[in-house]
């Protein structure tokens, strides 16, 4: 397993975890009226956008690498 593939897997996992956390912040009934969870959910959304932008940048940057 190359370092490039490990990097991609970690970033995709971070995106998935952020999606799950953001979904939980907005849908869990036990924290429905707490503004702190709404803020955390919004910040999780910003983190998702940043991680996706970083992944796109990384994939474009490493497309030209010769790994052999």
SEVOGU-312142 format. One record per residue (C-alpha): x negated, y, z. Coordinates in pm, whole numbers, plus 50000, padded with zeros to 5 digits. Last residue first. Layout:
<atoms>
XYZ
...
</atoms>
This chain:
<atoms>
492385031849018
494515059149175
494175085748905
496035115849030
498135136048784
501485128348945
500045137649284
500915174649266
504365169449117
505235143249377
503925165049660
505865195649544
509075175449514
508465160449858
507825195050005
511065208749860
512955178649998
511355183250338
512215220250344
515845214050247
516135187050514
514545209750775
517055237050690
519865211950741
518385201551074
518335238051172
522065239551097
522695208551307
520585221951594
522575254351585
525855234851596
524455213951881
523605245252079
527095259452019
528705232652235
532365228152149
532295193551988
529525178052199
531485147152312
533345146051980
530205138051778
530795151051424
528635181951372
525525172351566
525795136151451
525725146151085
522665167551148
520925138951329
521735113951053
520535137550782
517375145850976
516635108751018
517095103050646
514855132250549
512185120150793
512395085250643
511955099650293
508885118950413
507395087950576
508035066350270
506455092050038
503325094850253
502975057050271
503265055449892
500525081449846
498295063950099
498475032649890
500005000050000
</atoms>
